[in-house]
Every structure is written in structure tokens, then in C-alpha cells.
């Protein structure tokens, strides 16, 4: 006579283990968004053009003023910063396009359905996209700004490298980098709100290029509110961040107020975009 030995089984152990192994983490979402963004040819071209504009602008400006009466030991920090940031009026638009495409490219291709199916809570997707845009904005703007200053120092000659290492110049270049990063985040928020590349890029162009021109024209009216409002446009705030660290007795919006103002511009687009991503249909 034999006795059969029964081994207890736990039928749900394997499925539970597989589910745990396949759980999507925020790190995975972040890596996925990074890969998706850099795989876009339009993003790679935007990065390349932004760097070329920054470096070319710095080289042309420094070559134009090198050896002239405008460059003295006293003016060297200002000339170095001006050379490094002269292309900002164009690079801010290019980084704006980058931010818009980071939000709208998946809507154009239909991939947003797969993305939101994989991450149904949606908020991690938005945060990951915003972090990738911010990181890419800092890298591109930092390389363009600091690289442009270094290139300008080569052409400006004596005293330029000493000025490059000063706290004021470093603060101006770092502040310009932050300005461009916040501009990219603002554009990302606009893109997430409108879900249309053409519409969002149009808004970015109006805010960063058209509005400053409009307010310059309105200055001729001598209306007091015009000059006050103009100081709080993103481009004016960005100029404050670039000039305040190297200008004694800078007259205008205080430095930290300008930084807070730029953060507010970015938040005005990002916060409603994050809320609407949770509440409205995927497409």
C-alpha cells in the first residue's frame, strides 16, 4: 500500500509575481519620455539650430566690437554677457518650439493613446514630460549661453577670461539659462493645453516676439500702465535676469521678483494643462 503525498499549491502566486514585476515605475515613465523626445527628428534639429544660433551670435557680436572703444576693462563683463546672450531673442523661440513639440507630437501621431493606456493615472506622464523638457532646456541653453561667452572671450581678448570667471558674469549666464528653460516649460504647457503644434507655436511667437513690439509701439501713448505691464513680459523679465547681476543699481523689476514672474508665466500654462490632461478625453 502506498501513500500519496499532496503538495499544496498557491495558484495566484505566479500571477501576482508577474504583476509586480511588470509594474511601471516613474523612472520607467521618465526614461520612456526621454527616449521618445530625443527620437524625434524635429527635436534634434531644434537643439542643433538653437546651439548654432547662440554660438554664431556670440561670435559675430564679439568680432564686431573687439578692439573698439566700446570694450574697456570696465565694460568687459557687460560686453561678454551681451555677446553671449544676443541670440536669445531667437533661441527662446526655438526652445519654445521644442517645448511645444514635446507636448503635441504624440497627439499628431496618435501615440498618446498608447501612452495613456500604459500610464492611466496620466499625471506621471505629464510630470515626466515636463522634467525632460526642463532638463533638455537647461542643457541646450547652458551649452549655448556659456559656450557663447567662452567663444566671445576668445575674440574679445585681454581681460575677457578674467571677466568670464567673475561672479556677476556667471550669475548673468546662469540666469539666462534659467530664463530659456522656463520659456520652454511655458511652451510645453501651451502645447499640452492646445494639443495643436501650429496653434501653440503661434501663441509662443505672440508672447515672446509680437507682444514686445506691440508694447514698444504703445509706449508712444505715454500711458503709465503700458510701461509697467511691459516690464512683466517674459522677454523683459529675461533681460532683467541677464543684466541685473552685472549692472550696479539696476533700475527695473527686482531680480528675484523677475525670477518669480517667469516662474508664474510657466505655471499659468503648466497647471491648467496638468488638470485638463486628467479630466478630458485623450484625443
HELIX and SHEET records of a PDB file:
HELIX    1   1 UNK A   13  UNK A   21  1                                   9    
HELIX    2   2 UNK A   26  UNK A   38  1                                  13    
HELIX    3   3 UNK A   41  UNK A   65  1                                  25    
HELIX    4   4 UNK A   76  UNK A   85  1                                  10    
HELIX    5   5 UNK A   88  UNK A  109  1                                  22    
HELIX    6   6 UNK A  112  UNK A  118  1                                   7    
HELIX    7   7 UNK A  123  UNK A  156  1                                  34    
HELIX    8   8 UNK A  160  UNK A  164  1                                   5    
HELIX    9   9 UNK A  167  UNK A  194  1                                  28    
HELIX   10  10 UNK A  197  UNK A  205  1                                   9    
HELIX   11  11 UNK A  206  UNK A  210  3                                   5    
HELIX   12  12 UNK A  211  UNK A  218  1                                   8    
HELIX   13  13 UNK A  219  UNK A  221  5                                   3    
HELIX   14  14 UNK A  224  UNK A  231  1                                   8    
HELIX   15  15 UNK A  234  UNK A  244  1                                  11    
HELIX   16  16 UNK A  255  UNK A  279  1                                  25    
END                                                                             
